[in-house]
Amino acid sequence: MPEYGLEAGDAAGGLLPWSWAVWLEGVAERVGDASLLTRLRVVYEAKYGSGYPPDSGVWAVRPVVVLGFIERAEAFAATATRWSFAGRS
């Protein structure tokens, strides 16, 4: 997704190939902690060179279930993985 400044999945840097898929189920909560929002802004600006609009909502997702798999038909059945985070906080 070059439009987001991300390298191709096969480039160095630890990114997953775009043919891989991740499905996340969880609980989303709007972040209201001013200290955390300040830290996030600093990291975001360092990475992207500009900040997000101050009136943007920042959300955190606490995962309950995450599914990961390779979309290619020949790899799907052998690579699908499920992580469950139920009861963790």
C-alpha positions in Angstrom: 0.0 0.0 0.0 2.4 2.7 -1.2 -0.2 5.4 -0.7 0.2 4.9 3.0 4.0 4.9 2.9 4.2 1.2 3.5 6.8 -1.0 1.7 5.6 -3.9 -0.3 5.1 -7.1 1.7 8.1 -8.8 0.2 10.5 -5.9 1.0 12.8 -5.9 4.0 11.3 -4.6 7.2 9.1 -7.4 8.6 5.9 -6.6 6.9 3.5 -9.4 5.9 2.8 -9.9 2.2 -0.4 -8.4 1.1 -1.7 -11.9 0.2 -1.9 -12.6 3.9 -5.0 -11.6 5.8 -5.7 -10.8 9.4 -9.2 -10.7 10.9 -9.6 -8.9 14.3 -12.6 -9.1 16.6 -12.5 -7.0 19.7 -13.8 -4.1 21.8 -13.1 -0.6 20.6 -12.8 2.3 23.1 -12.1 5.9 22.4 -8.7 6.9 23.9 -9.2 9.8 26.3 -6.0 9.7 28.4 -4.2 13.0 27.6 -0.8 11.6 28.4 -1.2 8.6 26.1 -2.6 10.8 23.3 0.5 13.0 23.6 2.8 10.0 23.3 0.9 8.7 20.3 1.0 12.1 18.6 4.8 12.3 19.0 5.3 8.8 17.6 2.9 9.4 14.7 4.5 12.7 13.7 8.0 11.1 13.9 6.9 8.3 11.6 4.7 10.2 9.1 6.2 13.7 9.2 2.9 15.4 10.2 0.2 15.0 12.8 -3.3 13.9 12.6 -6.0 16.6 13.0 -6.5 17.5 16.7 -10.2 16.8 16.5 -9.5 13.2 15.2 -10.8 10.5 17.4 -8.2 7.9 18.5 -9.5 4.5 19.2 -7.9 1.4 20.9 -9.1 -2.1 20.1 -8.7 -4.8 22.7 -8.6 -8.0 20.8 -10.9 -10.9 21.7 -10.2 -13.1 18.6 -7.6 -12.7 15.8 -7.5 -14.9 12.7 -4.5 -15.0 10.4 -4.2 -16.8 7.1 -2.7 -16.8 3.6 -5.4 -16.2 1.0 -4.0 -18.5 -1.6 -6.3 -21.6 -1.9 -3.5 -24.1 -1.7 -2.1 -22.5 1.5 -5.3 -21.5 3.3 -6.2 -24.8 5.1 -2.7 -25.4 6.3 -1.9 -21.9 7.5 -5.0 -20.6 9.2 -4.3 -19.6 12.8 -6.6 -18.4 15.5 -5.6 -16.5 18.7 -8.1 -16.1 21.5 -7.7 -13.4 24.1 -10.9 -14.0 26.0 -10.7 -13.1 29.7 -7.5 -11.0 29.3 -7.3 -7.3 29.9 
